[in-house]
């Protein structure tokens, strides 16, 4: 992360009962602030229907949220991001591109978003190769969704929502943006 994002200027750590420690690092780059989890990839994500979780094989990931700095109190997103990063250990889910993650409360005070769409990795931070047989760590961008967008995505799919955002020129980094037109 440091080679792609530079040195973090802040960090917070959260430990949930029965999970490994999750850190959230903050990076500033011009008018963009990025929050990246650290610790989610310590263990591979496993299929929730599997009888036993494989302690070695399975996808590994960290989460990255990018927003415009100074427009909202986005530093309050640290705990919600840690909750999302702990979800594979706590709830046994595999976080992958196209998935929706919901925390049930605003991502930060006054945010119109309580869920995120997990986007494709590789654009900002390249995958981190690990020694065989470990899967590489993928750095998954998170795109905040309004409640209406999340509901629309459940019906039409992640690709359709991303195309709608693109068609309407939606600034996904705007921490106070309104929902894209879904009509």
C-alpha positions as CSV (number, residue, x, y, z in Angstrom):
1,X,0.0,0.0,0.0
2,X,2.8,2.4,0.8
3,X,4.3,2.0,-2.7
4,X,0.9,3.0,-4.2
5,X,-0.5,5.4,-1.7
6,X,2.6,6.8,0.2
7,X,2.9,7.0,4.0
8,X,-0.3,6.9,6.0
9,X,-0.9,10.1,8.1
10,X,-3.2,8.4,10.6
11,X,-4.3,4.9,11.7
12,X,-6.8,3.4,14.0
13,X,-7.1,-0.2,15.2
14,X,-10.2,-2.2,16.2
15,X,-10.5,-5.7,17.6
16,X,-13.7,-7.5,17.7
17,X,-14.3,-10.5,20.0
18,X,-13.0,-13.6,18.3
19,X,-11.3,-11.8,15.4
20,X,-7.8,-10.6,14.5
21,X,-7.0,-6.9,14.9
22,X,-8.1,-4.8,12.0
23,X,-6.3,-1.5,11.3
24,X,-7.6,1.3,9.1
25,X,-4.9,3.6,7.6
26,X,-5.6,7.1,6.2
27,X,-3.7,8.4,3.2
28,X,-4.0,12.0,1.8
29,X,-3.3,12.6,-1.9
30,X,-4.2,16.1,-3.0
31,X,-7.9,16.6,-2.4
32,X,-8.5,12.9,-2.0
33,X,-8.3,11.0,1.3
34,X,-8.1,7.2,1.1
35,X,-8.9,4.7,3.9
36,X,-7.4,1.3,3.6
37,X,-7.9,-1.7,5.9
38,X,-5.0,-3.8,7.2
39,X,-5.5,-7.2,8.8
40,X,-8.4,-8.5,6.8
41,X,-6.0,-10.5,4.6
42,X,-4.3,-12.2,7.6
43,X,-6.6,-15.1,7.1
44,X,-8.1,-16.4,3.8
45,X,-11.8,-15.9,3.3
46,X,-13.6,-19.2,3.2
47,X,-16.9,-20.5,1.8
48,X,-19.5,-20.1,4.5
49,X,-21.0,-23.5,3.5
50,X,-17.7,-25.3,4.0
51,X,-17.6,-27.7,7.0
52,X,-14.0,-26.6,7.8
53,X,-12.3,-23.4,6.8
54,X,-8.9,-23.9,5.0
55,X,-6.3,-22.1,7.0
56,X,-4.1,-21.6,4.0
57,X,-6.0,-21.5,0.7
58,X,-8.7,-19.0,-0.2
59,X,-9.0,-15.4,-1.4
60,X,-7.4,-12.6,0.7
61,X,-8.3,-9.0,0.4
62,X,-8.1,-5.5,1.9
63,X,-10.6,-2.7,1.4
64,X,-9.9,0.8,0.1
65,X,-12.3,3.7,0.3
66,X,-11.5,7.0,-1.6
67,X,-13.4,10.3,-0.9
68,X,-12.9,14.0,-1.4
69,X,-11.3,15.5,1.6
70,X,-12.8,18.3,3.7
71,X,-16.4,17.9,2.6
72,X,-17.6,15.6,5.4
73,X,-16.3,14.1,8.6
74,X,-15.2,11.0,6.8
75,X,-12.6,10.1,9.5
76,X,-15.6,8.7,11.4
77,X,-15.7,5.9,8.7
78,X,-12.8,4.1,10.4
79,X,-14.9,1.9,12.6
80,X,-17.5,1.1,9.9
81,X,-14.6,0.1,7.6
82,X,-13.1,-2.1,10.3
83,X,-16.5,-3.7,10.7
84,X,-16.7,-4.5,7.0
85,X,-13.1,-5.8,7.0
86,X,-14.0,-8.1,9.9
87,X,-17.1,-9.5,8.2
88,X,-15.3,-12.5,6.6
89,X,-14.2,-13.7,10.1
90,X,-17.3,-12.7,11.9
91,X,-20.0,-13.7,9.4
92,X,-18.1,-16.1,7.2
93,X,-18.6,-14.2,4.0
94,X,-16.3,-13.9,1.0
95,X,-15.9,-10.3,-0.1
96,X,-15.6,-10.1,-3.8
97,X,-16.1,-7.6,-6.7
98,X,-19.8,-7.0,-7.3
99,X,-20.8,-7.7,-3.7
100,X,-22.7,-5.3,-1.5
101,X,-21.7,-4.7,2.1
102,X,-24.1,-3.0,4.4
103,X,-23.3,-1.7,7.9
104,X,-26.9,-0.6,8.8
105,X,-25.9,2.9,9.7
106,X,-24.3,5.9,7.9
107,X,-20.6,5.3,6.9
108,X,-19.8,8.7,8.7
109,X,-22.1,11.3,10.4
110,X,-24.6,12.6,8.0
111,X,-23.5,10.3,5.1
112,X,-26.2,9.3,2.7
113,X,-24.5,5.9,2.4
114,X,-24.9,2.9,4.7
115,X,-23.6,0.3,2.2
116,X,-20.9,0.0,-0.4
117,X,-20.4,-1.8,-3.7
118,X,-17.2,-3.8,-3.9
119,X,-15.4,-2.8,-7.2
120,X,-12.8,-4.6,-9.3
121,X,-9.2,-4.5,-7.9
122,X,-6.0,-3.5,-9.6
123,X,-6.6,0.1,-10.6
124,X,-5.2,1.8,-7.5
125,X,-3.2,-0.8,-5.6
126,X,-1.9,-3.9,-7.4
127,X,-2.4,-7.3,-6.0
128,X,0.2,-8.4,-3.5
129,X,1.7,-11.8,-4.4
130,X,2.3,-14.2,-1.5
131,X,4.3,-17.4,-1.4
132,X,2.6,-20.5,-2.8
133,X,0.1,-21.9,-2.0
134,X,-1.3,-18.6,-0.6
135,X,-3.6,-16.6,-2.8
136,X,-2.5,-13.0,-3.5
137,X,-4.0,-10.1,-1.5
138,X,-6.4,-8.1,-3.6
139,X,-7.1,-4.5,-2.7
140,X,-10.8,-4.0,-3.3
141,X,-12.1,-0.5,-3.9
142,X,-15.4,0.4,-2.1
143,X,-18.0,2.6,-3.8
144,X,-20.5,4.1,-1.4
145,X,-24.2,3.5,-2.3
146,X,-27.3,5.2,-1.2
147,X,-30.2,3.1,0.0
148,X,-32.0,3.5,-3.3
149,X,-28.9,2.6,-5.3
150,X,-28.4,-0.5,-3.1
151,X,-32.0,-1.6,-3.7
152,X,-31.7,-0.9,-7.5
153,X,-28.4,-2.9,-7.6
154,X,-30.1,-5.9,-5.9
155,X,-32.6,-6.0,-8.8
156,X,-30.4,-5.0,-11.8
157,X,-26.9,-6.1,-10.7
158,X,-23.6,-4.4,-10.0
159,X,-22.6,-3.9,-13.6
160,X,-25.9,-2.1,-14.4
161,X,-25.4,0.3,-11.4
162,X,-21.8,1.0,-12.4
163,X,-23.0,1.8,-16.0
164,X,-25.7,4.1,-14.6
165,X,-23.1,6.0,-12.5
166,X,-20.8,6.3,-15.6
167,X,-23.6,7.4,-17.9
168,X,-24.7,10.1,-15.4
169,X,-21.1,11.2,-14.6
170,X,-21.6,10.4,-10.9
171,X,-18.7,11.6,-8.7
172,X,-18.3,8.5,-6.5
173,X,-15.7,10.3,-4.4
174,X,-18.2,13.0,-3.3
175,X,-19.0,12.2,0.3
176,X,-22.3,14.0,0.2
177,X,-23.5,13.2,-3.3
178,X,-27.2,12.4,-4.0
179,X,-28.4,9.1,-5.5
180,X,-27.9,8.7,-9.2
181,X,-31.1,8.9,-11.3
182,X,-32.6,5.4,-11.4
183,X,-35.6,6.1,-13.6
